[in-house]
Amino acid sequence: MDEALARLADLIPERGEQVTTLTDDASGQWRVRATKVSLRLDLDERTVVRTTDTIRGVAADPRDGQVLTLVGIDRCEVGEKLALQVRDAEGAASVLAARKVKYVQPVQADADRRRHGHLDALRAAVAAGGDSPEDRRAALHFGAKWSAIGEVYGLSGVQASTQWQAQDRAEIARLRVARGESEGSGD
């Protein structure tokens, strides 16, 4: 493992047992990646926050960023269609759906603190005239949005995603391979 990969390994924890299905019986916080959408589910609080991918040709959904009440999980299984029953703040019922669930991943209890810490470290490195790709990748791992990354560099989220998404995903995948972790889920 080279030095950059070793530093990234220190910042991103190893995966636990791979989860492929979420049901109403589950608990904790989860990140679900599906076709053109990411979801953060808090099964203890029964909430969902949806985010549409920031790619050309995909329009944002009016529910993006809203804290929705999770009524029930109809289907959330890797490789299958996604269907979650939700209600918005006014109580209107709807279904969050996607063509295919790509992965289901537990969110560490301290993910918010760690995300902000890595964004702060990245901000400090950029302000000093440098960069910290490992902190950028760790911030993404802990749920940072491309808009937050772009802000650090004075770019839009789309510009930041265009510039770094492919290489950052490749480095995280290289870390997974070096650790012997399965390729079926993750960033």
Protein Blocks (a to p, Z undefined) as FASTA:
>chain_A
ZZklmmmmmmpccdddddfbdcfkbgcjdddddehiacdddfknopacddddddehiacd
fkgoiacddfbdfbacehiacddddddfkopacddddfbdfbdcdddfklmmmmmmmmmm
mmmmmmnopacfklmmmmmmnopafklmmmmnopafklmmmmmmmmmmmmmmmmmmmnop
afkbcZZ
